Amino acid sequence: MTDTVFKPGDDVFTTNARGIVIDVRATPSGKWVFGVEDAHGAVNYFTGAALRPAQS
């Protein structure tokens, strides 16, 4: 199974809400995590498996 890769500016659905990817980082174990800002301005980090592209 491959991880889905998102880039800053992508509109996504998280496990909690819809948001915009604002940060992409690699963990020490080699996984990618994505910082997503929601409509309230809160930023949470998710793995690619927890995100889905939002359809316009």
N, C-alpha and C positions, 0 to 999 in steps of 0.2 A: 504494500500500500504506500502511495506517495503522498506527501504533504501538499496541500494547495498553497500557492504562494500569492500573497496580496502585496500591493505597493501603496505607499502613502497617497491619500486622496480617493482610494477605492471606497465605495458605498457598500456596507455589509450589514448583515443581520448577525447578532451575537446570540448567545443563549439567553440574554436578558432583554435586548432592545436593538434598535437600528442605530448605526453610527458610521463614523468616517475613520479609516485607518490613518493615524498620524505618526506612527513610529513602528519600525521593524528592527528586531534585535535577535541575535543568536544567543542561546543559553550555553553554558559550559559543556553540556552534554551533546551539543550539536543540533538541538531543536530550534526552530524559528518561533518567536512569539511576536504578536502584533498588538500594538497599543491602539485602542479604539476609543474615540471620544464620542460620547452620546449627546443627545439634545440638551442635557442639563450641564454639559461641560465636564463631566466626570470622565476620567481616563482609566480604563481597565485593560489588562493584558490577557490575550487568549492565544491558544495554539490554532493552527490552520484548521484543525478538525472541528473546532467550536464555532467557526465562522462560515457563513454562506453569502455568496454575492447577492446584493439586492438588485432586483429588477426594476428598472425605471417605469 
